[in-house]
Every structure is written in structure tokens, then in C-alpha cells.
Amino acid sequence: MTPAALIRDAERRFRAARLGYGHGTDNAHDEAAFIVLRGLGLPFDAPLEKELARERVRRVESLIRRRIRDRIPAAYLLKEAWLEGRAFYVDRRVIVPRSHIARLLSGNLRPWLGRPPRRVLDLCTGSGCLAILAALAFPRTQVTASDLSPAALAVAARNVRRYRLQKRLRLVRSDLFARLAGERYDLIVSNPPYVPAGGMRALPAEYRREPATALAGGADGLSLVRKIIEQAKDHLVPGGVLVCELGANRRALERAAPGLDLFWPQEEVFIAERDALASASRKGAAGRTSSTPARARR
């Protein structure tokens, strides 16, 4: 048996089983390649036609069977997830990293930041992936990563050690901003729970393997998003920005907070400048959505 043959066989079986995807891959072939290659401890560009020892094939076969039988996301089976080309340790204490914010951290925030941020906060950090990507994107930046879950913070600490960022990345147990009083940041990023109650009931089995508290966002999915919007202005320096992911809830937010001046770099992510957050409750006018940051419009 070769890796190529294992991938073909796993792909066929995954298609027949009608698995759910979205935890790093979005189709049966990529899921099969991920499980086979990483289950064998091989890089993604490894040769695929080399014969494998029988015990190695048995290990991968076990992973394939569990993926089908138990509907466990591949990342949990492998204890590994990838985001923006970086590997992170994961287990069922955290959701599998898949934030749309990750790509923005690689350089697409420059029109809003003006200069590299000195201090960054990652709210609801989970595995710590966004905080780590921020620290790697901005080598002179001090990063704070907070989460309410001690279990999630234990996973994040493991990833912080993996990337040797202990001197620049601080982990804090906090219910949003509760234990961050008086702290100010140039950039706040957050991928909070945002799945509406109805959506929680309809989640595929793979998503129900993740911690429900890291997914459930209340009746309309905006319970935590509202709090973040309300409180973030008090934790941003002048010129600071909030970057928040909220899934498919854009229209719900625009109805709930019409006075906000937001930019949507992606359908699932909004950016709000501190001044916009501070003035939203005062101006009482319909908010704007734009493709240009306010700093560039002035």
C-alpha cells in the first residue's frame, strides 16, 4: 500500500459516508490527504508512491475508520490544525482553528493601523492561533490573549511554547474585558462564539464534537458580539481598531446596530475604528458600510 492508494481509498469511503467538512478542509479528497499524510507523519509534499510498512498502514486505517464511524474532525484525530501555513496543537478543549481573520493579520490590516501595533489583544483566543499569528506578523508587538475557559488557555499555552513566544504573548483568563480593566490596545481581534440558537441545532455531527460554549452566540448569534462592540472603545487607544468575526450574521448586526460605521473586508468579518465605536451611540444616524477605511477617506 502506498500513500497515494490510501488517499484514494479514504476519499472514496469519505464520499460514501457523506462526512461534514469545514475544519481545515472542505472536500473528501483534501480530508483524505490530510489524514493520510499527517497520520503517517509526512509533509504535504511527500512522495506518494513509496510502499509503506504494514504497521503504518494500520495506524492510518484506524484514523480513517474513526473519522467515518465517530464523525470526529481530522484535526482532533491528529491533534493538529493548520492556519495560514502554521501548525497548531488542538484537542477537544478548543474549536478547530479556521478564522477568516488569520489572513488579514498577514498584512491586509495596514490601511487601518497606519503603523505596526505596539499592543494587540485577542479576545476568545481558544487555541491561541490568532494571538500567535499576530505576534509573528508584528515581531515587536506585545500580545495579550484572553479566554474564559481554563482548558482552552491550557491548549493556548502549549502553542505559545511551541512558537517560543512566552516573552511577548501573555495569556489571561477573562470573561471578555472583565480582567483587563485599564488596558489599552492598538488592535483588538476576536473570533467569538456567534452561531445562533437555531444554527446550533442544525450543526453537522463534526461541529457538535467541538465545545458548545465556543460556538453558541445566543438567540441571534450576537450576544457576545454586542458586548465586544459596546466595550471595545474603552480598550482601544486613539486610532485603534477592532476586528471581529461574526459568521453569517452581518445583516443581523446591521439591523441591531445601524449607527455603526463599519468596513467589511469579508462577509464574515467587520472592522470598526475606535472613533466609530465611541460615536455610534451619540450620533443616532444610520451607519455606513464601506470598502475604504475612514482613515483613508479623510
CORFENWO-V978165 format. One record per residue. RES is the residue in three letters. PHI is phi as a letter, one per 30 degrees, with the letter a starting at -180 (999 if undefined). OMEGA is omega in whole degrees, 0 to 359 (none if undefined). D_FIRST is the distance of its C-alpha to the first C-alpha in whole Angstrom. Layout:
BEGIN
((RES PHI OMEGA D_FIRST) (RES PHI OMEGA D_FIRST))
END
This chain:
BEGIN
((MET 999 178 0) (THR c 174 4) (PRO e 180 7) (ALA d 180 8) (ALA d 177 6) (LEU d 180 7) (ILE d 180 10) (ARG d 181 11) (ASP d 180 10) (ALA d 179 13) (GLU e 179 15) (ARG d 182 16) (ARG d 178 16) (PHE d 178 18) (ARG d 180 20) (ALA d 182 21) (ALA d 180 22) (ARG h 180 25) (LEU d 173 24) (GLY c 182 27) (TYR b 179 26) (GLY j 180 28) (HIS c 181 27) (GLY j 175 26) (THR b 179 24) (ASP b 179 26) (ASN a 186 23) (ALA d 182 20) (HIS d 181 18) (ASP d 177 19) (GLU d 179 19) (ALA d 180 15) (ALA d 180 15) (PHE d 183 17) (ILE d 183 15) (VAL d 184 12) (LEU d 181 13) (ARG d 173 16) (GLY d 176 15) (LEU d 183 13) (GLY i 182 16) (LEU c 173 15) (PRO d 184 18) (PHE d 179 18) (ASP c 181 18) (ALA d 172 15) (PRO e 187 13) (LEU c 187 10) (GLU c 180 9) (LYS d 179 8) (GLU d 183 6) (LEU c 174 6) (ALA d 186 8) (ARG d 182 8) (GLU d 177 11) (ARG d 176 10) (VAL d 180 7) (ARG d 179 10) (ARG d 181 13) (VAL d 177 11) (GLU e 178 11) (SER d 178 15) (LEU d 180 16) (ILE d 180 15) (ARG d 180 17) (ARG d 178 20) (ARG e 182 20) (ILE d 186 20) (ARG d 189 22) (ASP c 180 25) (ARG h 178 25) (ILE d 177 25) (PRO e 182 24) (ALA e 182 21) (ALA d 178 24) (TYR d 178 25) (LEU d 183 22) (LEU c 186 21) (LYS h 184 24) (GLU a 173 24) (ALA b 182 26) (TRP b 178 27) (LEU b 181 30) (GLU h 176 31) (GLY i 180 29) (ARG c 180 29) (ALA c 179 27) (PHE b 172 29) (TYR d 174 29) (VAL b 167 29) (ASP b 189 29) (ARG d 173 31) (ARG d 182 35) (VAL b 172 34) (ILE d 179 33) (VAL d 182 30) (PRO e 178 32) (ARG a 187 32) (SER d 174 36) (HIS d 180 37) (ILE d 185 40) (ALA e 182 37) (ARG d 178 37) (LEU d 182 41) (LEU d 182 41) (SER d 176 39) (GLY k 185 43) (ASN d 178 44) (LEU c 185 46) (ARG e 179 49) (PRO d 181 51) (TRP c 185 52) (LEU d 182 52) (GLY i 178 54) (ARG b 179 53) (PRO e 181 50) (PRO d 176 51) (ARG d 180 52) (ARG b 181 51) (VAL b 175 48) (LEU b 173 48) (ASP c 178 44) (LEU d 181 46) (CYS h 191 43) (THR d 180 41) (GLY i 181 38) (SER d 181 35) (GLY i 188 37) (CYS d 181 35) (LEU d 178 38) (ALA d 180 41) (ILE d 177 38) (LEU d 177 38) (ALA d 180 41) (ALA d 179 42) (LEU d 179 39) (ALA d 182 41) (PHE b 190 45) (PRO d 180 45) (ARG c 186 48) (THR c 170 48) (GLN c 185 49) (VAL c 171 46) (THR c 178 47) (ALA b 183 44) (SER b 175 46) (ASP a 178 44) (LEU d 186 46) (SER d 174 43) (PRO d 180 43) (ALA d 178 39) (ALA d 180 38) (LEU d 176 40) (ALA d 176 38) (VAL d 179 35) (ALA e 180 37) (ALA d 178 38) (ARG d 179 35) (ASN d 176 34) (VAL d 178 37) (ARG d 180 37) (ARG e 181 33) (TYR c 175 35) (ARG h 183 38) (LEU c 185 41) (GLN e 183 43) (LYS d 184 46) (ARG c 185 46) (LEU b 183 44) (ARG c 177 46) (LEU c 182 45) (VAL b 172 48) (ARG d 184 48) (SER a 171 50) (ASP d 189 50) (LEU h 186 50) (PHE c 191 53) (ALA e 183 55) (ARG c 180 54) (LEU b 182 55) (ALA e 177 58) (GLY i 181 60) (GLU d 182 57) (ARG b 185 56) (TYR b 173 54) (ASP d 184 53) (LEU b 171 50) (ILE c 174 49) (VAL c 180 45) (SER a 171 44) (ASN c 188 41) (PRO d 171 43) (PRO e 183 42) (TYR b 180 43) (VAL d 178 42) (PRO d 183 45) (ALA e 179 45) (GLY d 178 45) (GLY d 178 41) (MET d 181 40) (ARG d 184 41) (ALA c 183 38) (LEU d 173 36) (PRO d 184 32) (ALA e 181 31) (GLU e 181 28) (TYR d 178 32) (ARG d 173 33) (ARG d 181 31) (GLU d 179 33) (PRO d 183 36) (ALA d 182 39) (THR d 178 42) (ALA d 181 40) (LEU c 191 39) (ALA d 182 43) (GLY c 179 45) (GLY i 187 48) (ALA e 182 50) (ASP c 180 49) (GLY i 187 47) (LEU c 185 49) (SER e 180 51) (LEU d 180 49) (VAL e 178 49) (ARG e 181 53) (LYS d 179 54) (ILE d 179 52) (ILE d 183 54) (GLU d 189 57) (GLN c 188 57) (ALA d 183 55) (LYS e 181 58) (ASP d 182 59) (HIS b 176 56) (LEU c 174 56) (VAL d 174 58) (PRO e 184 60) (GLY i 180 58) (GLY d 182 55) (VAL b 173 53) (LEU c 175 50) (VAL b 188 47) (CYS b 177 46) (GLU c 180 43) (LEU b 174 44) (GLY i 183 41) (ALA c 188 43) (ASN c 183 46) (ARG e 183 48) (ARG d 178 50) (ALA d 179 51) (LEU d 180 52) (GLU d 175 54) (ARG d 184 56) (ALA d 183 56) (ALA b 185 57) (PRO d 182 59) (GLY d 183 61) (LEU d 175 58) (ASP c 187 57) (LEU c 169 54) (PHE c 183 51) (TRP c 177 48) (PRO d 174 45) (GLN b 182 43) (GLU d 184 43) (GLU c 187 42) (VAL b 173 44) (PHE c 174 48) (ILE b 178 50) (ALA b 176 53) (GLU d 184 55) (ARG e 182 58) (ASP d 179 61) (ALA d 179 59) (LEU d 183 59) (ALA d 186 62) (SER c 186 64) (ALA e 183 62) (SER d 183 64) (ARG d 190 67) (LYS d 176 67) (GLY i 180 67) (ALA c 177 66) (ALA d 180 63) (GLY d 179 60) (ARG c 165 58) (THR b 190 55) (SER b 174 54) (SER c 182 52) (THR b 178 54) (PRO d 182 54) (ALA e 179 58) (ARG e 180 58) (ALA d 181 58) (ARG d 184 60) (ARG d none 63))
END
